[in-house]
Amino acid sequence: MNFSRFKLLYLMTGLLWVSSISLAGCGGQELSSVFDEADVKKASENIVILVNQGDSEGLSALSDAGLEAALTDDVLAQVFQAIGEGGTFTGFDNIKIMGMADQSIGDDLAVAIGNARHENTSFTYTISFNEQMELVGLYYR
């Protein structure tokens, strides 16, 4: 899969998530009591750090089976290259945590949306976790 197809796939996935959140109400739903907001924030920051470190195994270990299968070595290599072009990671800005009901699996999700600053640019991440705090969605732009 080439980079443009990969980016299109994640753009489509991201748009689906954004559409779902928008349909759920302005700014998403309140975070389910299943989750602790501080834990979700810390876990999402950890995901961004793993991406910046190029840690395929770490991301795979934290993902549910569906995302783990989608994040192949080739896909992750393209992600790591694109993020690397932003320069050295320097920190986080404005991480917002919200909830979302995933009716297809009957689970509540925690969704973190935030910016990661780099030397040359910043990336906006949308990171989703299921009730078991497994990574189920990873999108950046």
Secondary structure, 3 states (H helix, E strand, C coil): CCHHHHHHHHHHHHHHHHHHHHHHCCCCECCCCCCCHHHHHHHHHHHHHHHHHCCHHHHHHHECHHHHHHCCHHHHHHHHHHHHCCCCEEEEEEEEEEEEEECCCCEEEEEEEEEEEECCCEEEEEEEECCCCCEEEEEEC
